[in-house]
Amino acid sequence: MTEWQDGKVARFEDYLVGEEPLEIRIGNRPISVTMRTPGHDLELASGFLLTEGVIKAVEQIANLRQVITRENKRNVVRVDLARGTTIKPALLQRNFVVSSSCGLCGKASIDAVRVRGILRPNPDLHISPDVLCLLPDALRSAQPVFGRTGGLHAAGLFDQTGKLIALREDVGRHNAVDKLIGWALLEKRLPLRESILLVSGRGSFEIIQKALVAGIPFVACVSAASSLAVQLAWEFGLTLVGFLRGERFVVYTGEERVELSTR
């Protein structure tokens, strides 16, 4: 690589974040191709199926395995559903590749964007501002690949004391969340009623929807939230915090879960 800085040119070697396609199949039927960072692919496929509303519980998965392609790559995950599990055809209408930056690309209609059957999350979880402000540093210190590449999103689950429960990284922020939720699904930890989700990017509609599907009552992000994300969080009573940096944050919705007080 070549670096230019202050008029000086230098050659150097650096790490690059991995990005490869992952095809998710139900049986022999491909339903999606997403661009992701290899690793935790079974969690990614499981989380994707759950947050897309294709499945409702881990018991609906009869078998889950990675398929080696002709190029000797592990870029296919096959999911066999339990007998009696039915899927509405509209849920499978993703018609083209999903990029690492888009969690909704490929939907066949606007109506297909919304996942049905979402419940309101736990109203009793609370966190203090002091603990909340510690979460970004805890997330960053637990990101081994980001430290080498600077090019990955992260999603972390915390409890209300600020303890990190689990973390996943990916080139796509929605993939990182799906990996994390897929981990919780396979570990039979859902719903995540006592957990706080922190994402390293912005708070978008698909992130909030995925959190609601997993039963997460509190989402924080280090950047801004979109208008649709705020609308969805308000509609279901989820706490959404943005611009969580240093000693500052903005509460968009669900202020009652943050123990705010004037010092």
N, C-alpha and C positions, 0 to 999 in steps of 0.2 A: 504494500500500500504506500501511497505518497501523501504526506501531510504538508499543508501550507499553514504557517503561523507567523504573523508579524513579518512577512516578507521573506521568511526562511523556508526552504524546502527540505524535507527529510524523508527517507525511506524507513518503514518500520513494519513489523509483523503484529497482527492483532487477532483476537478471537471473533468469530462471527456466530450469531445465533442461528440455530438450525430451523429450517422451514421446509416441510414436505407435505404432500397431500395425504390425507387419511380418508379412505373410503369406508363408510359404515353400511353394513348390510344386515337386513333381517332375513335370515335364511340365505337364499341365493340372490335375493333382490337388493340391489344397491339403492339406498334412499338418500344418501348425501355424501358429498366430498368436501371436506373442510381443510383449509391450509393451517397446519399446526406445527408446533415444536415437538418432535418425537419424544415419547416418554409418557407414562401413565395413560396409554391409549385405551385400555379397557375402562378406566375411570371416565375418560373423555366420552367414549361411546355411550356408557351407561348414563352419565349425567346429561348428555345431549338428548337421549330418548326420554328421560324423565322430564326435563325442562321444556321439551317440545310437546309434552302431553301424549306421547306415543304409549308410554307405560305409566303406571301409577305406583308400583311397588316393586321391590327387588324380587319378590316371589314370582313375578311375571317373566323373569328371565330364567330359562331352563338351562342355557349354555352360553358361554361367552368366551371367545377365543380369538387370538391373532392369527391371521392367515398370511403365509409367506408367498409373495408374488413370484412370477417368473424371473423377475430381476433380482430375486433373493432379498427383497426388502419386506419389512413388516409394516406395510402401509394399508392393510385391510383388517377390519375387525368384523367378525361375523357374530351376530346375536340370534340365538334360537329362542323363541318365546315359548312359554309354558302352554300346554294344551288348554284350550278354552279361552285364550287371550285373543280378543278381537281388536282390530285397528280400523278406524274410519279412514277411507281412502284419502280424504282431504288432508289428513295429517301428514301424508307422505308426499305431498306435491311440492317438492323442492326440485326445481327444474335445471339448475346449473350449479357450478362450483361456488362454494361459500368462501370468500377470502378471509384472511386472518383478521381483517378489520371490521368485518360485518357479520353479525349474528343473525340477521333477518333476511339476507340476500337469498333469492331463490324461492321465496314464498309465492304461491300461485295467486293469492288474493289478499286484500287488506284484512278481511275477516279471519284469515288463517293465522294472522300474527298473534292474536290473543289466545292464551291457553285457558281452557275452561276449567271450572271447578276449584279455583284458587280460594283458599280460606284466609280470613283475617289473622295476622300473626299475634303471638303472645303479647298482651298489653303490660305484663308485669315485670319485664326486664328493664333495668335501669343501669346507667353508667355515669360516673362522675367525669366532668371535663378534664380533670388532671389525668385520669387514666386514659381517656380518649386521646389526649395529645401525645401519649407515649406510644401509641400503636404504629404510626408510620415508621419510626426508628426501629421498632421491633420487627416489622415486616421487612424492611430493607436489610437488616443485619442477618436475616434468615434466607436471603436470596443469593445462593452461591453462584448461579449462572449469570445473573444480572451484574454481579460484581466484576465478572470477566468480560462481558459483552456490552452492557449498558443498553441492551435492546429487547428486554423482555418485560411483559406485564406480569403482575403477581396478584393473587387473590389469597387472603388469609382469613382463617376463622379464629376468633378470640372469644374468651368468656368475659364476663362483666368485670373481672378483676384485672384484665389485661393480659392474661396468659394465652400464648399462641397455642392453638389446638392442632391446626394443620395448615399447610401452605402449598400452593401449586403455582408454577410459572408456565407461561406460554407466550408466543409471539402475538397471539390474539387474546384480548382481554376477556372476551366471552368464552373462549376455550379454557382459560385459566379457571374461570368460575365453574364451568361444566366439569372439569377435572376434580375440583374440590367437592362439588355436590355429588359427583359420581363416587368419590371416595366414601362420602358419608352414606350414600345409598348402599354400596356393597358392604360397608361395615355395620349396616342396620342401625344407623344413628339418627335417621330422619323420624320426625321433623326436628329441625335445629332450632328449637324454641328458645334456648338459652344462649344463643350465639350472636356474635357481631361479625359481619362481613366487611372487610376492608379491601378495596381494590385500588391498584396503583394508578389507574387512569381516571377518565371521567365517569360520571354516573349516568348511564344511558338507559333507555327503556328496557332493552333486553336483559341488562344486568338486574334491574329491579324485578322484572318478571321472573327470572330464574331464582332470585332470592325468595320471592313469595312462594313459588312452587315448593321450595325446600323448607318452608316454614320459618325462614329467618326474619326476625322482627326489626333488625337494625342494620343499615348499610351506610358505610362511610367511604368517601373517595377523596383522593388528594387533589383532584381537580374539580371542575364545575359539574353540575348536573344539567341534563337537558329538560326542556319543558314537558315532554311526554313522560319522562322519568318522574318528575315532581308530581304530575297529575296522577300517575298510577300509584305512587307511594301514598299520596293524600287519599285516594279513593279507597285503599285497603288498610289504611292506618299504620303504614310502615314508617319508621323513622329514617329519614335520609339526611345525611350530613355531607357537605362538600367543602372544598378548600381546606382540608385538614392538614395544616402545615404549621410546625412550630407551636406557638401558643395561641393559634387562631383557628376557628372553624365557623361555618355557616350552617344553621339548622333550617332546612327547607320545610320539612314536615315532621310531625311526631315529636314535638318539643318536650312532651311530658316524659319521655324516656331518658332525657338528659337532665341531670341534677343541677340545673342552672341556679346560680345565686350571685348576688352582688357582693364583691369582696370589700 
